[in-house]
């Protein structure tokens, strides 16, 4: 395996691991938002919206920031995966051309 392909495979594995980590973070945020919705509905039902507003507002702010930063990271990682994919395709095309030239050279001799 050419060294470039080997390096690309390591980069690819790293980026995929980062994406899976960010996906896990987003799933956790989804669960927390679900719990928050339940808590807010319970507070409304009990007529205690004002009592719980600061706590709920803090949780919404924290989750919003977490999701926003995680999505920024995911977008950067997807861009990096696209670059790695393009580089791998380019390397494969170069290798195919070299193989074809070698075959043609052998056939010409």
C-alpha positions in Angstrom: 0.0 0.0 0.0 1.5 3.4 -1.0 2.4 5.6 2.0 0.0 8.3 0.9 -3.0 5.9 1.0 -1.8 4.7 4.4 -1.6 8.2 5.8 -5.0 9.0 4.3 -6.5 6.0 6.0 -5.2 7.2 9.4 -6.6 10.7 8.8 -9.9 9.2 7.7 -10.1 7.1 10.8 -9.3 10.1 13.0 -12.0 12.3 11.4 -14.6 9.5 11.6 -13.8 9.0 15.3 -14.3 12.8 15.9 -17.6 12.7 14.0 -18.9 9.7 16.0 -17.9 11.6 19.2 -19.8 14.7 18.1 -22.8 12.6 17.1 -22.8 11.1 20.6 -22.8 14.6 22.1 -25.8 15.6 19.9 -27.7 12.5 21.0 -27.0 13.4 24.7 -28.2 17.0 24.0 -31.4 15.6 22.5 -32.1 13.5 25.6 -31.4 16.5 27.8 -33.7 18.7 25.7 -36.4 16.0 26.1 -36.1 16.1 29.8 -36.2 19.9 29.8 -39.4 19.9 27.8 -41.0 17.5 30.3 -39.8 19.6 33.2 -41.2 22.8 31.6 -44.5 21.1 30.9 -44.7 19.9 34.5 -44.0 23.5 35.7 -46.7 24.9 33.4 -49.2 22.3 34.6 -48.4 23.1 38.3 -48.6 26.9 37.5 -44.9 27.3 38.6 -43.4 28.6 35.4 -41.9 31.7 37.0 -40.3 29.7 39.8 -38.5 27.4 37.3 -37.8 30.0 34.5 -34.2 30.8 35.5 -33.2 27.1 35.7 -34.9 26.3 32.4 -33.5 29.4 30.7 -29.9 28.4 31.8 -30.4 24.9 30.5 -31.7 26.1 27.1 -28.7 28.5 26.8 -26.2 25.8 27.7 -27.7 23.3 25.3 -28.0 25.9 22.5 -24.3 26.7 22.8 -23.3 23.0 23.0 -25.3 22.1 19.9 -24.0 25.2 18.0 -20.4 24.4 18.7 -20.8 20.7 18.0 -22.4 21.5 14.7 -19.5 23.8 13.8 -17.1 21.0 14.6 -19.1 18.5 12.6 -19.1 20.8 9.6 -15.3 21.2 9.8 -14.9 17.4 10.1 -17.1 16.8 7.1 -15.1 19.3 5.1 -11.9 17.5 6.1 -13.4 14.1 5.2 -14.3 15.6 1.8 -10.6 16.7 1.3 -9.3 13.3 2.3 -11.8 11.5 0.0 -10.7 13.7 -2.9 -7.0 13.1 -2.1 -7.6 9.3 -2.0 -9.4 9.4 -5.3 -6.6 11.5 -6.9 -4.0 9.1 -5.5 -5.9 6.1 -6.9 -6.1 7.8 -10.3 -2.4 8.5 -10.3 -1.6 4.9 -9.3 -3.9 3.6 -12.1 -2.1 5.7 -14.6 1.3 4.5 -13.4 0.1 0.9 -13.6 -1.3 1.4 -17.2 2.0 3.0 -18.3 4.0 0.1 -16.8 1.7 -2.4 -18.6 2.0 -0.5 -21.9 5.8 -0.3 -21.5 6.0 -4.1 -20.9 3.7 -4.8 -23.9 5.8 -2.6 -26.1 9.0 -4.4 -25.3 
